[in-house]
Amino acid sequence: MTSSYQSVILVKRPADNIVPGETFAVKDEGPIPSAHDLEDGSVLFRTHYLSLDPGMRDWLNDDKSYMPPVGLGEVMRGFAGGTVQASRNDKFPVGSYVTGLVGWTEYKICQGDDLQKVEVTTSRGLVDALSAFGEPLLDAIPDRFTYTAISNTVACLVGFTSLTAYIGIIDVAKVKAGDVVVVSGAAGAVGSIAGQIAIIQGATVIGVAGSEEKCRWLKEELGFHQALNYKDPDFAKKFESATPDLIDVFYDNVGGEVLELALSRAKPFSRFAICGGISQVNTTKPVGPSNFMRIVYMRINVQGFLVFDHAKEFPRALKDLSQWVSEGKIKTKETIIRGSIEEAPNALRDVYRGVNTGKFLLEVCTPTEQAS
């Protein structure tokens, strides 16, 4: 084991796409902390996996959002999964698998309140915690949540993937049996679960993804009724053909052209749950739908949402999700790339190139197979 460790810091805010070697820099942090550096209640965290999520691009902009921007010179914010290397906290013995908003660093001294212990005995459970089925610290959210304290609240949560999908489909879009539901970014971590939840509710589900391989996965493995490749030259025509009776619900992770097409095929009083707009984040000139007035003419209910706002619904959501997983009604997939912490900037850039199917993780180092 080396005696020093590294972090990745933000050094320049990107105007458009993340630029390798320019947006971020690798920083030598010096000697790895030891048990002697810990205070009561703290632990030494070692990173094994970094979670790479579309929403992270927004954190690079110096703009008002649901979280404050990452400051220049600061370690890049991000969820991580790892193990406890040293501890002065009885809740987190050495060897425990844990997750939290640790950031892009190989090691970090963390307070126990900022971590979630993953009650598993193999590293596979650590992957699951960062993927679809991690649990939030339920008693920490409703009273603590404010926008000014959002970073502290987020540090207490993992498993947003399944919760975001659930809240968007069940509570925002209110999907019911017989609905025609279109999910954009359907082969991503959130979109793939959102579509499966809509299927469970009895809806006809059409997924939009970025390759024929992803479309096959949606149909053959996840049970989507149809899947369309937005890179197909005839995508717009195929979208129209796939929605002869128009659509009741649109779950949007992409924005741009797909949102515009969905508006053109919307039924009166349809429901649009806006989760994200990945097609618009890497540009200083985002493109909005030119047919915006369809919202008025069709009386469409368009609602953007953040999963944090629905914390009181998490117990119900987790109960349903756990049941559906145990019954085999929800399946997940991860794209895991392996490399050092230095690979994190390139990996985040690849999120917006659509290289992943399902959850996207960077394995910084191989975890041990047995935790305390």
Secondary structure, 3 states (H helix, E strand, C coil): CCCEEEEEEECCCCCCCCCCCCCEEEEEEEECCCHHHCCCCEEEEEEEEEEECHHHHHHHCCCCCCCCCCCCCCECCCCEEEEEEEECCCCCCCCCEEEECCCCECEEEEEHHHEEECCCCCHHHHHHHHCCCCCCCHHHCCCCCCHHHHHHHHCCCCCHHHHHHHHHHHHHCCCCCCCEEEEECCCEHHHHHHHHHHHHCCCEEEEEECCHHHHHHHHHHCCCCEEEECCCCCHHHHHHHHCCCCEEEEEECCCHHHHHHHHHCEEEEEEEEECCCHHHCCCCCCCCCCCCCHHHHCCCEEEECCHHHHHHHHHHHHHHHHHHHHCCCCCCCEEEEECCHHHHHHHHHHHCCCCCCEEEEEECCCCCCCCC
